[in-house]
Amino acid sequence: MPSMARAMAFRRTLAVLALLAVAVWLGGLAALGAVAAPIVFSTVPWPASADAMSIVFRRFDSVAMACAAIVLASEAAPALARLKFSRVDHARGLVSLLAAAAAVLEGVEISPRIAALHAAGAIRGVDGPGLELARLHDRAEWCGKAELLLLSVVIVLHVVSLSTPVVERSAK
């Protein structure tokens, strides 16, 4: 069983890794959704704008899913080290899992389908494929907004847990 000081150092190291991954993930979502996509779609003619943003979002999906894996691993590592979990730790783990699920849904299902519809010439809101594209785009926006909110909560929960002493699990 690790000493209290080693357990705290381990938790802090994991928190730093998780928070760095959250920063990349959250910052990327904000930069793409609030800055890059609106500018590209309003200044670059269709279909080049859709083609370019499909590539950008697909690449970012990989980044987001890698960050999600880091965050989830940092949440699982204390359990593997047999450290005690507080309610805040459990809440942060659950919120992290929900954010990761949204990133995986977007990266594995939604973005590839959007890219395929763009490649097939679908125009958002026009005819059957365009209506499907609009629906998928709305789902992608919902996932992105959910991830922004959930990742913000993860940050807050990390701050709370880092400011609260951790008690080692007693040996059984």
Stockholm file with secondary structure:
# STOCKHOLM 1.0

chainA/1-172         MPSMARAMAFRRTLAVLALLAVAVWLGGLAALGAVAAPIVFSTVPWPASADAMSIVFRRFDSVAMACAAIVLASEAAPALARLKFSRVDHARGLVSLLAAAAAVLEGVEISPRIAALHAAGAIRGVDGPGLELARLHDRAEWCGKAELLLLSVVIVLHVVSLSTPVVERSAK
#=GR chainA/1-172 SS CCCHHHHHHHHHHHHHHHHHHHHHHHHHHHIIIIIIHHHHHHHSCTTHHHHHHHHHHHHHHHHHHHHHHHHHHHHHHHHHTTCCCCHHHHHHHHHHHHHHHHHHIIIIIIHHHHHHHHHTTCCTTSHHHHHHHHHHHHHHHHHHHHHHHHHHHHHHHHHHHHTSCCCCCCCC
#=GC SS_cons         CCCHHHHHHHHHHHHHHHHHHHHHHHHHHHIIIIIIHHHHHHHSCTTHHHHHHHHHHHHHHHHHHHHHHHHHHHHHHHHHTTCCCCHHHHHHHHHHHHHHHHHHIIIIIIHHHHHHHHHTTCCTTSHHHHHHHHHHHHHHHHHHHHHHHHHHHHHHHHHHHHTSCCCCCCCC
//
